[in-house]
């Protein structure tokens, strides 16, 4: 896929995930297992990191900072909603999800050999 396609997917993902983070959660999904929300935050930010990495040519630290800023913004938004609550644990799960992708990428990306040895 081209970078433009990934950019469109990233934009759609940000809008969809922001809507989901703002939505009131009812029912049995919350009680599926303890800390299911942390696992969801981790997974969403892992996926966002993948898409962002393919969509934009930004330094690794910039991508991590932008995703961390988005995670903080989500928690501020949730704090302002009467039916949601902000959680520092959710923010840490967001950061851990994004950082995990980038750590895996750094570990498994082959390094270029120095021609001068």
N, C-alpha and C positions, 0 to 999 in steps of 0.2 A: 504494500500500500504506500501511497505517497504521503509526504509530510502534511499536505493540505487535508487529506482524509483523516489523519490522526488528529489534526487540529480541530476539525469538525467534531470528531468523536469526543475529544477532550471537552469542548464547549458543551455538547449535549450532556456529557457525564456530570460536569459541574452543576449544570442547571438541575438535572434529575436528582443528584445526590443532595443538593441544597434543599430541594423540595422534600425529599425523604427525611432529612435531618430536622426540618421544620414541622413535619406532620405529627399529629397526635397518635401515639401508639396505643392500641387497644388489643385485648385478647391474649391468646396463649403464646404468642411469639416471644414475649418478654420473659415468660416463665419456662421457656424451653430448657435452659440450663443456666446456672449462675454466671453472671458477667457476659451474657450473650451480646449485650450492646458493645462491650469492649472488643469482642471478636469481630463484630460487624464494622466497627470503626477501623480496626487494624486492616481488615480485608479491603474495605473501600479505599483506604489511602494507599495500600499496596498496588491496587489496580490503577488508581489515579497516577501514581508514580510511574508505572509502566507506560501509560498513555502519554503522560507529559514528556517523558524521556524520548519517545518516538516522535512527538509532535513539534518539539522545540529544540533548537541548538543552544542550550544554556549550560553554563558550568554547573557541576553537580551541587555545589553549595547553594547556588541561586535557586535551583529546583527544590532543594530541601527547605530553604527559607520560605519560598512561596507557598509550598504545601503546608508548612507549619503555620504561616500566616492565615491560610484558609481554614485550617483546623481551629485556630484561636478565634477566628471570626464566627465559625459555626457555634462554638461554645458561647460566645457573647450573644449571638442571635437566640440560642436556646434559653439563655438566662432571661432574655426579655419576653419570652413567650410564657403565658400563664400556665400552660399545660405541659411544659418541658422544664428541665433543670440542667444547668451547666455542671460539668464534672471535669475536674483536673485529670482524673483517670482516663476519661475519653480523649482528652488532648494528648496525653502520653501515648495512648493506643494509636491515635492518628500519626503521631511522629514516628512511633516504632514501626508502623506499617510502611510508611514512605522510606524510612531509613533502612529497613530490612531489604527492600527491593534494591536500593542503591548499593548496599553492602554486597548483596549477591552478585550484582552486575560487576562491581569492581573485582570481586574474587574470581569470577568466571570469564572476564574479558581478557583475551590473550594480550600480552604486552608486546610491543614492537621491539625487536632486537636492535641493539645499538650496532651499526655497521662498523664502528671503530673499536668495538670490542672490549 
